[in-house]
């Protein structure tokens, strides 16, 4: 790891708050960029508490986080705010459901995300990587927004692996509906900060009804058509969800449950990987030495072909870049829970109803846990140094760890390796991205790079 006493150039980061914002200041900040509510103390202390209408606590202490995510997971369900934001779009899917309803769905869906099934989906990722490289080549020397390119690539993958690229699935319509929902409904409201119950209408979420209806209609039509046509060979994720069965109860998902989980996988399955890839390319352009070493590794392994799942073990430098990108710019930069019972965390009193936030962005940059935390240093994931399990949580942890984590990492390594084997990426002066989080941590303004073909 780099010596923390040495002043190093650092990639872009969010400016953390040094003075209290108050209720309306917090509302303004949260609606434009959730990172703007993070106090500077969150990267210097294990816990920060306060009150903004309702009581809240931010945890950056690995043992306390373990308690919340693993040891007492039923006492810390997803927060009311999270459910209010996402339930209109994805219902009581795996991401939202709690208790027994969550457990049977997780057991039914788990086989779809087995190591074998994820590997079987890799050829679609390889095709998308090849298609992306072809588009980058065709662009010539002009600057490209690689965030937009990565969104296109990963949406191609997720629509292929969920729906086998069937013609009845309008990719562009679905993507527009998702973006519309996130932009209009995915923002914290004053009612959320005041802790009002979910049945009180939030104007933005009422206005987003058309986008939600379009998303659900597209998914319902795809499910009905698949039930009529039968499963493909090999089966895609929709086939596996339709066939999935809880081994404990023999319960299967009905169409609404399949739809809600399908939408969850479509939204999360392309957005998180696209963001990881876009930020990774930004970081590679930021540090040409890291990029050059990774590019040489990819070129040595791949030659002129696109990467496959079989190549991943031979691409440790690429994987380390992905891991370090997920540390610096975790797609889910903040997750939250609502305490159901009284507890004590880091010596702090937790009351039933308190919001307990895990600011992953701040956790990954906490000075008590990381050396040179704001520096880009993939070696911290490849030099054998131990990383505390609960100090690094790009996919959460415990029983509710992201079911698609293996899928996302495989896709990111395949696409990133293919691109770095063929191009050197350079930053465009004056077009630096800004980290902005609404639901996910996006590069506002895009990631503008030029791509020089490797000889």
N, C-alpha and C positions, 0 to 999 in steps of 0.2 A: 504494500500500500504506500501511497505517497506520504512523505513526512508532513504532518499537519503544520509544522512551523514554517514551511516554505510557501510563499505567496504564489499561487498559480492562477493562470487565467481560468475563468469559470464560464460555463455555458449559461444561457438565460435562466433566470429564476424569478419567482414571485416575490415582490417586496412585502415583508411581513409587518403586521401592525405593531406599533410601539405605544400607542395611546388608546384608551377605551373608545369604542365607536358609538355606544348607546344603541337604543332600539332602532331608530330610523336610519342611523348610519350603518348598522349591521344589515338592515333590510336592503338599503341601496347597494352595499357591497355584495351581499349574497345573490342578489338578482343579476348583477353584472359579472361577477367572478367570485365563486366561493373561496378561492384561495385568499381573497382580500380580507376575509374574516379571521385568518389564522394569526395569532399573536406571535411576536418574535420569541416570547417565552416558550413556545411550543417546540422550538429547536434547542432549548437550553435546559428544560426541566422535564421531569417524568409525568407531571400532571398539571393542568391549568383548569381552573373552575371559574364560573361566573353566572350571571343571570341576565338574560335578554328577553324579558317577558317570562320565560320558563327557565328553570335551573339547568345548567349544562356543565359537562366536564370533558376535557380533552385528555386522552391517555396516550402517553409515549413511553410507557414502562412495559417491557416484555412480559414479566410475570403477571402484571395486572391485565394485560391484553390476553394472555393465555387464559386467565380466569374467565374473562368475558366471552371469548370465542370457543373455548373448549370445556373448561371445568364446570361452568354454570350457564351453558348456552341457553337453556330454557328460561332462565331468569333475565336474559338480555335478548329479546327478539328484535327483529328489524324495527327501526324507529317509526313512530307514527308519521313523521314527515316523509320518510322514504316511501312508505306505503301509499300515502296520499299522492305523491308525485307519480308513482309508476302503476298503481293498481288500475287506473282507467285504461291503460294500454295493454298490460300483460296479465290482468286479473290475478287469480290465486295460483299463479305458476310457481315453479320451484324457487324463483327469486323472492317471491312475496310470502308464500304460504308458511305456516308455522305448525309445530307439533306433529300430530299423527298425519295430518293432511300433507305436510311437507315430506314426512318420512316415506310414505308409500309411493309418492311420485318420484322421489329420489331413487328408491330401489327399482322402480319400473324403468326409469330412464338410464340408470347406470350402465347397462350393457351397451347402449349406443355409444358410450364414450370410453369403452375398453381400449386398451393399448392396440389390440388387433384391429378393431374397427377404425380407430383413428389412423392407423397405418394404411388401411384400405382406402382411405379418403385422400391420401397424399398425392396420387396422380393428378387430381383436380387442382391441387396447390401448385404442382409442377407446371401444369398447363397455364395457370394464371401468371406464374413467374415468367414463363417464356413469352406470353403475350405482353406483359408489362415491359420486358426488356425490348421487345420489338417496337413498342410505341415510343420508348425513350430513344431508341436508335433513330426512328423516323423523325423525331423532333429536331434532329440536328443540333447545332450549337446554341439554340435559344434556351432561355431559362424556362424551367418547368416548376409548377407547384406540385412537389412530390407528395404532399399530403393528399391532394385531390387524386393523384395517380394511385396512391395506396388505398384510398377509399374505393376506387373503381376496382382495383385488383382483388381486395378482400371481399367486396360485395359479389364479385363474380364467383369467388370460391364458396361463400356461404349460400348463395342461391343454388349453386351446383350440388353442394353436399347435402343441402336440406331438401331440394326439390328436383334434383337431377337436371336442372336447366330446362324444365318443361316449358313449352311455349305459352301455356295459360298463365304463367307467373310473370307479371309485368315488373321487371327489376326496377326500372326507372320510377314507376308509380309508387312502388313500395318504398324506395329510398327517399323520394320527395315527402311521403307521408311521415316517415320516421323523423326526418329533419324538421318538418313542420311541428310535430308533436314536441320534440325536445326544445325547440326555440320558443314555443308559446307556453307549453304546460310544464316544462321541466325546470321552472324557476321557483325558488322559495317565495312564499307569499307572507304578508304581514300576519295572516291568520296562523300560518305554520309557526312563526316565531313566538306568537302569543300562546301557542299550545292549544288552539281551538280544535275540537274533534273533527274527524274526517268528513262527517256528514254535512258540515257547514260548507256550502259551495265556494270554490275558489274560482274567481272570474276567468283566469287564464285557462284553467282546465275545462271550464264550460265551453269556452270559445274554440278549444281544440277538438271538439267532438267530431267534426268532419274528417280530420286526419286519422283519428282512432277508428272511425267506421271504415275508412278506406283500407287501413291495415288489416282489420279483422275480416273484412269481406274478401280480400285477396287470399288470406290464409284459409278461410273456410272453403273457398272455391277449389283451392289446391288440394285440401284434404278430401273433399267429396270426389274430385276427379281421381285421386289416388286410390280411394276405396273401390272405385269402379274399375280402374285399370289394373290393379294388383301391383305387387311389389316388383321392383326391378332386380337385375342381377349384375353387379352386386347391389344390395339394398342401400338406399341413402338414409339420412337421418329421419326423414318423415316416415319411411317404411319401418324403421326400427322403433320409432315412437308408437306407431299404430300397432305393431306387434308386441311392444313391451308389456311385461306383466310383473306385478309385485310378487316375488316368490313367497312372501309370507302370507298374503291374503288372496292371491290370484286375481287381484283387481287390475283392470285395464283402464287406460285413459279414454274418456268419451271425447267427442269432437271438440267441445269447448276447452277441455283441458289440453288436448293436443294442440289446438290453436294457440292458446296462451303460452305454452312452452315453446312452440315453434317460433312465435314472435319474439320470445325472450332470446332464443338462440340466434335468430336472424339479427336482432339489434345488437346484442352483446358480441356475437360471434364475428361480426365484421368490424364494428367500431373499435373495439379494444385492440385488435391486431393492426388495423390501419394506423391507429395512433402510435403504437409501439414502433412500427416501421418508419413512420414519418419522423418521429423524434430520433430514432436510431440514425437515419440518414442525415438529419441535422447535426447530430453529434459527430458522425464520421467526417462531415465537412468541417466541423469545428476543430477536429484533431486529425490532420492529415496523416500523422505517423501511425495512429491506431488504424485508420482506414487502410493505409498501405499494407500493413501487416495482415489485416483481415482479408484484404483483396488478394494478396499473394497466396494465403492459405486456401481461399475459395478457388482460385485459378488452378492451384496445384491439384486439388481434389476433383474439380469439375471439368477442367479444360474448357471446351466451348459449349458444353451442354448445361441444361438447367438442373438444379439440385433436386434430389429425391429424399424420401425418408431414410433410405439406406445410407445416405451421406452424412447424416446429422452427427453421428458419433465421431466422425473425422473432421468436424468443423468447430473445435472448442473456442477459437477466437471469435467466431461469429456468435456462438451461443453466449459468450461472456459479454459481448456488446448488447445483446438482447437483454440479458439479466441486469446490466448496469443501466440501460435505458429504462427498464421497469422500475429501477430504484429512483432515478432522478425524476421521471415523469410517469408515475403510475396512473394508468387510465382511470381507475377508481381512486381518486386522490383523497377522498374522505368518505368513510362509512359511519353509520350511526346506529345506535341501539337505544331502546327505551327500557330502563330498569323497571322490573316488575315487583321487586322486593327490596328492602333495605339491605345495604351492603357497605363494606369499607374497601376502598381501592387506594393504594399508596397513602394510607393513613387518612384519607379524606372520606367524610360521610357521604354516602350515596342514598338518596331517598327513592321510594317507589314513585315512578313518573318522571324522574330525572332523565335527560338526554345524555347518553354517554357516547361521545364522538371518538373515533379512531382516525385522526388526520394522517393518513398514510403518507401524504406528501411531506409532512413535518417529521413523522417517525423516521422516514428514510433519510432525513437530513439532520437528525438530532445529534448534537455535538457530544452527548454522553455515550452514544452508541457507535458512531462512525468516525473514522479518521478522514480529514479533509472532505466533509460530507457534501459540499457543493461542487466538488471537482468531478470531472468525467474520468474514471479510472476503471476500465473493464478488468484490469488485473486483479482487483479485489475479489473477483469471482473465479479466478483461474489460478491463483498462486497458492492455493491450499489453506489460506487463512480461514478460520471458522467464522461463519455468519450466524448470529443468533436467530433461531427459527422465528421468533416473534418480534424481531427487529426489522424483518424484511417480509412484507405481506402484499405483494402485487396482486395476488389472487385470494386474499383472505386466508383463513385457516380453520381448523376444527371440522366438525361434520358438515359445515356449510361452505367449505372451501369450494371455489368455482369448479363446477363439474367439467368445464371446457378448457381448463388450464393446459392440459397436454396438447389439445388441438391447437390452441393459440400459439404456444411455443414452437410446435412443429411447423406451423404455417409461417411464422415470422422468420425462423432460421432458413427455411427453403427459399423464400422470396428474397431475403436480405443477401444470402450467399450468392444467389443467381445474379443479382444486380451488382454486387461488389466485385464479382469475378469479371464483369464486362465493362464496368465504368469506374471512373474517378469522379466523385461529386464535389463540387465547389460551391461555396456560399455566394449569393448575389448581394453585393454591397447595398446597405440600406433596406434590406428586406428581412430583418431578423424577426422570427416568430415571437409571440407573447404567450406565455402559459395562461390559459383561461379555462376555468372549470365551471360548467353549468351542471351537467350530470357526469360527464367525462372530462378529462383534462386535455383540451384541444390546443393546437398551435394557432392562435388567432392571427389572421393575415396569411396563413399558409406557410409551407416550407419551400422557399424558392431556391432552387439549385440549378447549376448547369452540370451536364454529364459529359465527360470526356471519355471516349472509348479507349479501353486499354489495348495496347498493341500486342 
